[in-house]
Amino acid sequence: MLHEDLMLLCINQQNGRMLANSTSVDNALAGAVLIDLVNSGRVAFEPNGKKLQVVDPSPLNDRLLQEAVSRFDKPMRAQRAVERVRKKLWDNVIAQLVDRGVVRVEPRKVLGIFPAKSYLITDERAYDEVRKAVGEVAAGYRGPDERTGSLITLLYAVNAVHHVFEGDKRELKKRAKEISAGHWAGDAVRRAVEAVQGGVTAAASAAASGE
């Protein structure tokens, strides 16, 4: 699932801390969940592409995605959908990774006072696979597919590519911009990713301005 892949990309394997700020991760995760829902066939954009709506109410086996579907009480624009879906999403994605044995959560203190958490990788194979696949595309070593293109587009939408991957900041952002505007997916998926990207960017901007 994209949302699990995206969370893994944002974890620093060395110390279990996040490579990007929490607001960026929250919004990008919500975008990943929305794309997962579109790919599942449960949610789709209206013909005019303006709003997301539930088109198949049948239950999903994935509890996190099922909870996300329940947030759609009516058709809504992508930004509103991101804002709805991101609530408690961080903890739910981490819980899913813990259940799968990919991550272990440990408490820590910031400045020896403030409680925080470390997310330690316990399944290095799963972690390395996603970082290798997406990192090679981000670095320009190979072209994107639907999975890697979607993940880089979401990271680009919250200005986090250069935080997640090592390399020249300008080149990473330039490459991510090109990927986000590319034609690496079918028309339906591409339209969905573009709309979700716009919603993530708008939600991130609103959060940054305190709206």
C-alpha positions in Angstrom: 0.0 0.0 0.0 1.2 3.5 -0.8 0.6 4.8 2.6 2.8 2.2 4.2 5.5 2.8 1.6 5.4 6.5 2.2 5.7 6.2 6.0 8.7 3.9 5.6 10.4 6.5 3.2 10.0 9.1 5.9 11.7 7.1 8.7 15.4 7.5 9.4 16.7 4.0 9.7 19.7 5.1 11.8 17.7 6.7 14.7 14.1 5.9 14.1 13.2 9.6 13.8 11.3 11.2 10.9 13.1 12.7 8.0 10.4 15.3 7.3 8.2 17.4 9.6 5.0 15.9 10.9 2.7 18.2 8.9 4.3 17.2 5.7 4.1 13.6 6.5 0.4 13.8 7.6 -0.6 15.5 4.4 1.4 13.2 2.1 0.1 10.1 4.0 -3.5 11.3 3.5 -2.8 11.7 -0.2 -1.4 8.2 -0.4 -4.5 6.8 1.3 -6.7 8.7 -1.2 -4.8 7.2 -4.1 -5.1 3.7 -2.5 -8.8 4.2 -2.2 -9.1 5.2 -5.9 -7.0 2.2 -6.9 -9.3 0.0 -4.8 -12.3 1.2 -6.8 -14.2 2.3 -3.7 -13.7 6.0 -4.3 -13.5 8.0 -7.5 -13.6 11.5 -8.8 -16.7 12.9 -10.3 -16.7 13.1 -14.1 -15.7 16.8 -14.0 -12.8 15.8 -11.7 -13.7 18.3 -9.0 -14.8 16.1 -6.1 -14.1 12.7 -4.7 -17.0 10.4 -3.8 -17.7 6.9 -2.7 -18.7 4.8 -5.7 -18.5 1.3 -4.1 -19.6 1.0 -0.4 -18.6 -2.7 -0.1 -16.3 -3.3 2.9 -12.5 -3.4 2.5 -10.3 -5.9 4.2 -7.9 -3.1 5.2 -9.2 -1.5 8.4 -7.3 1.7 7.8 -8.7 2.2 4.3 -12.2 1.3 5.5 -12.0 3.9 8.2 -10.9 6.4 5.6 -13.9 5.6 3.4 -16.2 6.3 6.4 -15.0 9.9 6.4 -16.7 10.5 3.1 -20.2 11.5 4.2 -20.6 13.4 0.9 -18.6 14.3 -2.2 -15.7 16.6 -1.4 -12.8 18.3 -3.0 -9.4 16.8 -2.7 -8.1 19.3 -0.2 -11.1 18.6 2.1 -10.6 14.9 1.7 -7.0 15.2 2.7 -8.0 17.2 5.8 -10.6 14.6 6.7 -8.5 11.5 6.1 -5.3 12.7 7.8 -6.9 12.7 11.3 -5.2 10.1 13.5 -3.7 8.7 10.3 -0.1 8.8 11.4 -0.8 6.5 14.4 -3.0 4.2 12.4 -0.3 3.7 9.7 2.4 3.1 12.3 0.1 0.6 14.0 -0.4 -1.2 10.7 3.4 -1.4 10.2 3.9 -2.7 13.8 1.3 -5.4 13.2 3.2 -6.5 10.1 6.4 -6.6 12.1 8.1 -3.9 10.0 8.4 -1.2 12.7 8.9 -1.2 16.5 7.9 1.9 18.5 10.0 3.0 21.4 9.5 6.0 23.7 12.2 8.7 23.9 12.6 12.2 25.4 13.3 15.4 23.5 15.8 17.6 25.4 15.4 15.0 28.2 12.0 16.4 29.0 9.3 16.1 26.2 7.9 12.7 25.4 8.3 11.5 21.8 8.6 8.2 19.9 11.2 6.5 17.8 10.1 4.2 14.9 12.7 1.5 14.6 12.9 -0.6 11.5 12.5 -4.4 12.3 12.0 -5.6 8.7 15.1 -4.3 6.8 14.1 -6.1 3.7 10.8 -4.3 3.4 12.4 -1.0 4.2 15.3 -1.4 1.8 13.0 -2.5 -1.0 10.9 0.6 -1.0 13.8 3.0 -0.5 15.8 1.4 -3.3 12.8 1.4 -5.7 11.8 5.0 -5.1 15.4 6.3 -4.5 16.6 5.1 -7.9 13.7 6.9 -9.6 14.3 10.1 -7.5 18.0 10.0 -8.5 17.2 9.5 -12.2 18.6 6.0 -12.5 15.3 4.6 -13.9 11.9 5.8 -14.9 8.9 6.0 -12.6 5.9 3.6 -12.6 2.6 4.1 -10.9 3.9 3.2 -7.5 7.2 5.1 -7.5 5.7 8.0 -9.5 2.9 8.4 -7.1 5.1 8.4 -4.0 7.6 10.9 -5.4 4.7 13.2 -6.5 3.3 13.1 -3.0 6.7 13.9 -1.5 7.1 16.7 -4.0 3.7 18.1 -3.1 4.8 18.7 0.5 8.4 19.8 -0.5 9.9 16.8 1.3 11.9 15.0 -1.5 15.2 16.5 -0.5 14.6 15.6 3.2 13.8 12.0 2.4 16.6 11.3 -0.1 20.3 12.3 -0.1 21.7 14.3 -3.0 21.7 17.8 -4.4 18.6 19.6 -3.2 18.1 21.5 -6.5 18.5 18.4 -8.7 16.2 16.3 -6.5 13.5 18.9 -6.6 13.9 19.4 -10.4 13.7 15.6 -11.0 10.6 15.3 -8.7 8.9 18.2 -10.5 9.5 16.4 -13.8 8.2 13.2 -12.5 5.1 14.8 -11.0 4.3 16.2 -14.4 5.1 13.0 -16.3 3.1 10.4 -18.1 4.0 7.3 -16.1 0.4 6.1 -15.4 -2.8 5.5 -17.2 -5.2 8.3 -17.8 -7.6 7.5 -14.9 -4.8 7.0 -12.3 -2.9 10.1 -13.6 -6.0 12.3 -13.2 -6.5 11.0 -9.7 -2.9 11.6 -8.8 -2.9 15.1 -10.2 -6.1 16.0 -8.3 -4.8 14.4 -5.0 -1.5 16.2 -5.5 -3.4 19.5 -5.8 -5.3 18.7 -2.6 -2.2 17.8 -0.7 -0.4 20.9 -1.8 -3.4 23.1 -0.8 -3.8 21.3 2.6 -0.1 21.8 3.3 -0.3 25.4 2.4 -3.3 25.9 4.6 -1.6 24.2 7.5 1.5 26.3 7.1 -0.5 29.5 7.2 -2.5 28.4 10.2 -5.9 28.3 8.5 
